Amino acid sequence: MTRIAAKIAATELRKAGHSYNRISELLGISKSTLSGWLPDIPYTPNKETIARIGKALAASGAAKSKIKRESIELARKTAHGEIGKLTKRDLHMLGLGLYIGEGMKSTQITRFVNSNPAIVKIIIRWFVDVIGLRRENFTIRIHLYPDSNVRKSLQFWSETTNIPLSQFQKTQIDRRVNKKAFKAGKLPHGTAHLTIRALAEKRFGVFLARRILGWSDVVLGTNDLRA
């Protein structure tokens, strides 16, 4: 069972009123993973659960689940109020922080790698709204694992990034045995490797890579931009 299929199955079992213990037994997934997957799913113990653990424990579990959901929702609303609407300056610094973490540290190439669709969308927004790139400036190479569906993954990333498949490079599949066991089912759509092409505009070529390194130097107090 893939990770996505397991999460869907766990969600349905939780909605049906099963405890984390029972879902863990049925699917072979740790309770800590289930807790991370299902915090927003209301928990009303079903008859089977009550019969297994008793009314008192079932009621206690439901009450704790409700308190946790309410706490998460309060934290979410508080956080939204604290952040508010992102300004261009906010986006500039957010994108730079992401690039410092996941971008290529090169004076020649501008490239960003990540598997999280939300983060990839943010970095594209940064490139477009802050730096001034067009969609035509992007190329994408998808790195997949043997259990991935190539066609579905390409379609997924094309729809996520709003970049046509004509700008996708040849897909790479990592067939290393030690990687296969670790990544199987965890990254169904692999990782997206975004590379910027200048398209005859010098400011988007090596100058952009060096400009980003310069920004990084200012923020980190380093000197990675050396002759």
C-alpha positions in Angstrom: 0.0 0.0 0.0 1.4 3.4 -1.0 1.6 6.2 1.6 -1.2 8.1 0.0 -3.5 5.0 -0.1 -2.6 4.3 3.6 -3.5 7.9 4.5 -6.8 7.7 2.7 -7.6 4.4 4.4 -6.6 5.7 7.8 -8.8 8.8 7.3 -11.9 6.6 6.4 -11.3 4.4 9.4 -11.0 7.4 11.7 -14.2 8.9 10.3 -15.9 5.6 11.0 -15.0 5.9 14.7 -12.0 3.7 15.1 -9.2 4.5 17.6 -5.6 5.1 16.7 -4.7 1.8 18.3 -7.2 -0.1 16.1 -6.2 1.8 12.9 -2.5 1.1 13.7 -3.3 -2.7 14.1 -5.2 -2.8 10.8 -2.8 -0.8 8.7 0.5 -1.3 10.4 1.0 2.5 10.8 2.4 4.0 14.0 0.1 6.0 16.2 2.5 9.0 16.0 2.1 9.0 12.2 -1.7 8.7 12.5 -1.7 11.6 15.0 0.1 13.7 12.4 -2.2 12.7 9.6 -5.6 12.9 11.3 -5.7 15.8 13.9 -8.6 17.5 12.1 -10.8 14.4 11.8 -13.7 14.4 14.4 -13.6 11.2 16.5 -16.8 9.6 17.7 -16.1 6.1 18.9 -18.2 3.5 17.1 -19.8 0.4 18.7 -16.8 -1.8 18.0 -14.5 0.7 19.6 -16.7 1.1 22.7 -16.9 -2.7 23.0 -13.2 -3.1 22.7 -12.1 -0.4 25.2 -15.2 0.4 27.3 -17.4 3.4 27.5 -15.2 5.4 29.9 -12.0 5.1 27.8 -14.0 5.8 24.6 -15.6 8.9 26.0 -12.2 10.1 27.3 -10.6 9.6 23.9 -13.3 11.5 22.2 -13.1 14.4 24.7 -9.3 14.6 24.2 -9.7 14.5 20.5 -12.2 17.4 20.6 -9.9 19.5 22.8 -6.9 18.9 20.5 -9.0 19.9 17.4 -10.2 23.1 19.1 -6.6 23.9 20.2 -5.3 23.4 16.6 -8.1 25.6 15.2 -7.4 28.3 17.7 -3.7 28.2 16.9 -4.4 28.4 13.2 -6.7 31.4 13.5 -4.2 33.1 15.8 -1.4 32.5 13.4 -3.4 33.8 10.4 -4.2 37.0 12.3 -0.5 37.5 13.2 0.7 37.0 9.6 -2.0 38.8 7.7 -1.5 39.5 4.0 2.0 38.9 2.6 3.6 42.1 1.3 6.1 42.0 -1.5 8.9 42.5 1.0 7.5 39.5 3.0 7.5 37.4 -0.1 11.0 38.5 -1.0 12.4 37.4 2.3 10.3 34.2 2.5 11.4 33.1 -1.0 15.0 34.0 -0.2 14.8 31.8 3.0 13.5 28.9 1.0 16.2 29.3 -1.7 18.9 29.5 1.0 17.6 26.1 2.3 16.8 24.3 -1.0 18.3 26.3 -3.8 21.6 25.6 -5.7 24.5 27.6 -4.2 26.2 28.4 -7.6 27.4 31.5 -9.3 26.4 29.9 -12.7 23.0 28.2 -12.3 19.8 29.1 -10.6 18.0 25.9 -9.5 15.5 25.0 -6.7 14.6 21.5 -5.6 11.7 20.4 -3.4 9.0 17.7 -3.2 6.3 19.8 -1.4 3.9 21.3 -4.0 3.0 24.3 -1.7 6.7 25.2 -1.4 7.3 24.8 -5.1 4.3 27.1 -5.8 5.6 29.7 -3.4 9.1 29.7 -4.9 7.7 30.1 -8.4 5.6 33.1 -7.1 8.9 34.5 -5.7 10.6 34.1 -9.0 7.7 35.7 -10.9 6.5 38.5 -8.6 9.8 39.5 -6.9 12.4 38.7 -9.6 10.3 39.3 -12.7 10.6 35.9 -14.4 8.0 34.6 -16.8 6.7 31.1 -16.9 8.8 30.6 -20.1 11.9 31.0 -18.0 11.4 27.8 -16.1 12.4 24.2 -17.0 11.5 21.3 -14.7 13.0 17.9 -14.3 11.1 15.4 -12.1 13.1 12.9 -10.1 10.9 9.8 -9.3 11.2 6.4 -7.6 10.4 3.0 -9.1 6.9 2.9 -7.6 5.9 6.3 -9.1 3.6 6.7 -12.0 5.5 8.8 -14.5 2.6 10.1 -16.5 0.5 11.0 -13.5 3.5 12.7 -11.8 4.3 14.8 -14.9 0.6 15.9 -15.1 0.6 16.6 -11.4 3.6 18.9 -11.5 2.4 20.6 -14.7 -0.9 21.5 -13.1 0.7 22.5 -9.8 3.2 24.8 -11.4 1.1 26.0 -14.4 4.1 25.2 -16.6 3.4 23.2 -19.8 4.9 19.8 -20.3 6.9 21.1 -23.2 9.2 22.8 -20.7 9.8 19.5 -18.8 13.1 17.8 -19.2 13.6 14.0 -19.3 12.3 12.4 -16.1 14.9 10.7 -13.9 14.1 7.6 -11.9 16.3 6.7 -8.9 16.7 2.9 -8.9 19.3 2.7 -6.2 18.3 -0.2 -3.9 19.0 1.7 -0.6 16.9 4.6 -1.8 14.0 2.5 -3.0 13.2 1.0 0.4 13.3 4.4 2.1 11.3 6.4 -0.4 8.8 3.9 -1.6 5.3 5.4 -1.3 6.5 8.5 0.6 7.1 10.7 -2.5 4.5 9.5 -5.0 5.2 12.5 -7.3 8.9 12.7 -6.6 10.8 15.9 -6.4 10.6 18.9 -8.8 13.9 20.4 -9.9 13.3 23.9 -11.2 16.0 25.5 -13.3 15.9 29.0 -14.7 16.9 29.8 -18.3 17.8 33.3 -19.3 16.1 33.2 -22.8 18.6 35.9 -24.0 18.0 38.2 -21.0 21.4 38.6 -19.2 19.7 39.6 -15.9 18.2 36.1 -15.7 21.4 34.2 -16.5 24.5 33.9 -14.3 23.8 37.4 -13.0 20.6 36.2 -11.3 22.5 33.3 -9.6 25.1 35.8 -8.3 22.4 38.2 -7.3 20.7 35.6 -5.2 24.0 34.6 -3.6 24.5 38.3 -2.8 21.2 38.5 -1.0 22.1 35.4 0.9 25.4 36.9 2.0 23.6 40.0 3.4 21.1 37.8 5.3 23.6 35.2 6.6 26.6 37.5 7.0 28.6 35.2 4.8 30.8 35.7 1.7 29.7 32.9 -0.7 29.8 35.4 -3.6 33.5 35.3 -4.3 35.4 36.0 -7.5 
